[in-house]
Amino acid sequence: MSSTNVNDRNVLQLGAIGVLVAGLAFLPGASRTNCGMTPEVASGLFYPTQDRPEEDTNLTRVDNWPGEAREEIIHVRGQVLDEACRPIENATVELWQADAHGRYQHERHHLSVPLDSNFQGWARAVTDAQGRYGFKTVKPAPYPVDEESAEFRSPHIHFRVTHPEHYELITEMYFAEQPLNETDSVLQQLPAEEREQITVRPSADENTRGPVYSFDLTLAALKRDLVSPELLDRYVGTYQLEARGKIRTLETQTLQISRDGNRLYVNTASLSRRMELRPLSESRFDTGGLGGDEIQFHPDEGAKGTLTLDLGEDRTLRGQKVSEPSGVTGGL
């Protein structure tokens, strides 16, 4: 990947950040001149697929439910920055996670543990002029990879950050005190330095109930002229994948490549939404939240063009374009 690769309710617009992010005026990023890119982590299967009536930054209460989410209340705060450590205003920060039982509010998460009906599960914030965001939530519990597996995911929180002038970032935040970090199959795929970047430690704030975790997020600037509109149009379409090597998750699937202005996106049947591809050259793209390494387009091969999806460790998939797009959307 390229990185190696106040009232607690209704706080969507963080311009009046209030007590939710009190104490953030002197975050570490404020005095730096070079911010390393936040490591990307695949989004997983549990990004919300259905419209949520509530998306405010307090995940511990749900409208029309009398109670509060169970277990340890925590606060997650930070800044969204560019590569020169300048704050990014009006970035959208999405957060989703398991509850204190290890259960996601998602139709694909089939665990026998009860779902906490007082936990919101997903939230959205918009950064203020200093790039600040903040959420009130609970510490998520570990959960098994599936109900028959002895492998557990360490507690973590998912983030997706978007902004018109920057590339999408999908990542996860981990907790330093968790023993399962040493065996988590997703976290351990990253180099030690990148694991440290997305692992946080608690601090205290006398104005809040529960520990505070600071998590800054760095976005890469959009490169509008790296790939011509004509080439982007040639890449758009549906590709049938053929497996090469020992690959289970994407074998026999199709990839849908779409365009929106200067941006290219990928989607598959197993994803709940499209994900942005970040250009590395005219034909090579970082797959980011898809979880692979790169997509290489070959627009002149075959009848309609092909692509190669490189998943690392000698695992590649070849894709043959099987249909052309019905059209592309306009600019940003």
N, C-alpha and C positions, 0 to 999 in steps of 0.2 A: 504494500500500500504506500501511498505517497508520503505518509507521515513517518515511515521508517526507512514509513507512512503515517393606631389606626384600627379600622375594622378589618378582620381577617378575610372577610368576604369581599367580592367585587373589587379586587386589586389588580385588574387586568392591565391598565395603563400605569406604568410605574413612574410616571413623571413626578407624582407626589408620592414618593416612595415610603414615607412615614416610618413607623417603627418596624415594619417588616424587614427592612434592610438597614436598620440603625447600626452604625459602627462600620459601614462599608466605605467611608470616605478615604481611607488610607489602606486600600488593598495592595498586595505586593506588586501587582501589575502597574500601579501608578508611577513608579520610579524607574521602571525598566525601559530600555530602548529596543530590545529585540525579544519578541515573544515566540517561543517555539510552538509549532502547530500542535494542537490537541490531537492525540492519537484517535484514529477512527476505529470504531468497533461495530460489527454488523448489528443491525437493528433487532434481529431475532424475529420470533413469530407473533409477538403479542402487542404490536402497535395497534391502537384502536381502529377497528374497521367500521364502526357504527357512529353516527352522530351522537355527541354527548351533550345533554342539555346544560351541564355544568362544566366549566373549564377554568374557574378562578383559581387563584394561587393557594388557597387553603384546602388541602386534600383531606383534612381530618373531620370535616362535617359535610353532610349532604342535605340540600334543601328538602324540607318535609319529612326528615328523619330526626327523631328527638335526641339521638345519642351522638357520641364522638367515637372516632376510630380507635381501635384498641392498641394497647402496648405503647412503646416509647415514642413520644412526640419529638421530632427533630426539625431543624430549620436548615435549608440549603440555600446558600447565597453566593453570589459571585458577580463577575463582570464578563461581558463579551467584548473581546479586543481584536484588533487587527494585528498583522505580523510586526508592526512597529509599536505595539502596545498602546495604541490609541483606542479609546472607548468607541464602541459602535452603538449609536442610538437607533431605536426602532427595530432592533433585531427581535425576531420571534423565537422564544425558547419554549419548547414543549418538553414535558416530563411525563414518564409513565413508569409504573413499577408494580411489583407484587405487594400484597398487604402483609400484615404481621403474622398471617398464617402461611405465607408463601404462595398465595393465590392471586392470579391476575384477573381483572374483570374483562375477560376475553373468551369468546365462544370456543376457541381452540385449546384453552388450558383446562384439561380434564383431570383435576385432582379431587380426591375424596374429602379433602379438608374443607371446612365451611368458608364461605365468602363473607367478608366483613361488609355488611350493607351500609355501614356508616363511613366507609372509605371511598373517596372519589376515584382514585386509581390513575387519573390522567389530568393534566393541567397545562395551561398556557400562560405565558407572561410576555410582555413587551418591554424591552430595556429602556431606561431613561437616558438623559443626556450624558450621563457618566457611564453608560453601558451596563448599568446594574440591573439585576433581577433577584427575586427571592421567592421561595416557596415554604409553606408550612406543611409537613407531611409526617409520616411515621417511618421508623426504620424497618425496611422490608426483611422478611424472613428468608432463609434458604429454602430451596425446593428441589425435588428430584428432577433429573432431565426428563424422565417419564415415570409413570407409576410403578413400573417393574424394574427400574434402574437403581443401582446402589450409588450412582454418581449424582452429586448434588451441585447445584449452582450456588456460589457464594452470594450473600446479599449484595444487591447492586441496584442502581437507578439508571434508567435510560434517558438520554437527552437527544433532541433533534433541534438544531438551530438554523434558521434561515434569515436571509437579508437580500434585498435586490442587488446589491453591489458585491456580494460575496457568495462563494460556493457553500452549499449545504454541508453541515457537519452532523454526523450521527456518532454518538459515543456512549460510554457508560461510566458511572462513578462507583467506586468500591470503597469499603470501610477498612481502615488499617488494622483494626483490632480483630479481624475475622480469620480464624485458622483455615477456613475453607478457601481463602485466597491462594494458598499453596497448591491446591489441587483443582481449582476451577479451570475447566478446559478452555474457556474463552479467554480469560485473563492471562493464562499461562502461554498463550500463543504469541503474546507481545514480548518484546525485549524488556529487560529489567528496568531500563530508564523510562520506557513508556508506561510500564505498569505503575511505576512510582508517580508519574504525572497524573494518573486518573485514580489514585488512591488518596483518600482524605482522612484527616484526623480531627477530632472534635475540639471545639473551644467553647468557653462560657460567655454568656451575655446576660448581664443582670436584668435586662429589659425583656427577656424572652423566657418562656418555659421550655426547657429541654436544651440539649446541646446544639451548637451551630457548626455546620460544615461549610467551608468556603471552597468553591469550585469555579475557577476561571476557565473560559472557553475562548480559543483563538480560531478565527476564521481566515481562510485564504481569499484574497481579492479575485474578483471575476476577471478573466482574461477574454475580452470580447472579440479580439481579432486573431486569436490563435488558430481557429478553425473557420474556414469560410462558410457562409450560409449554403453555398452550393454543395459542399462536402457534407454538411450536416443533413441536408435533404437526402443525399444518397445513402446515408447510414440508416435512415428511418425505415422501419418495417418490422415484420415478424420473422424470427429466425428459429428454425427447428434445430435443437442441439443433438449432437451425436457424441457419446461418451468416448474418451480415450483415457485409459488408466482406471484406477479403482475409485470411482466416484458414485455416490449413492444419491445425494440430495437433489442434484440438478439433472440427472440423467433422464433423457426422453422428454424433457420439458421444452417449452418454447420461451424465447425472450422477445418481449415487445419493446422496440426502441422507438421513442417519440421525441419530438422537438418542441420547445417553447422558446421562441426568440433565439438567443445565443446559447441556450442550454439544451443538453441532451439528457434523456431519462431512460431508465430501464425498468421493466416490470415483468414478473412471472406469475404463474398461477398460485404459487405458495406465498407470495407477498401480499400484504394488505394495501399497499400503495406503491406508486412509482418512486424510484430513487434516482438522485442526480448522479450523472457521470462527470467526472472532472477531467478535462483534457490534459494530457501530458505532451502530446504532439498532435499533428494533423490527423493521425489515425489511431493513436493509443490513448486510452482513457482509464483512469483509476475508477474501480467499481465502488469504492466507498462503502456505504451501508449494505451493499449486496453481500459482502463477505469474501469476495474473491480478491485477486490482485489487480488484474488488468483485462480490458477488452481491447483487442486489436481488430480494426475493421479492414476488410479487403474488398473494396467496392467493385473491383474489376474481375474478380474471380467468379466462375460459375455464370449461370444465366442472369442472376439478379444481385450477386454479391455474397460474401461470406464474412464471418467473424470468428475469432478465436478467443475463448474465455480462459484465461490462465489463473488457476487456483493455487499455484505454488506446489512445490515438492513433486514436480513432474506430473502434475494432474492438469490436463487441459481438456476443454470441450470445443468441438468445432460446430459452428452453426451455419446452416444454409438458409439464405433468405427465401421464404416461401410465399410471402405476400408483400405487396407495396402498400404504402399508407394511402388513406383516403384524402389526406391533406395535412398540412402543418399549421400550427397556430402562429399568431403574429409575434411581434417583438415584445420586449419586456416593458 
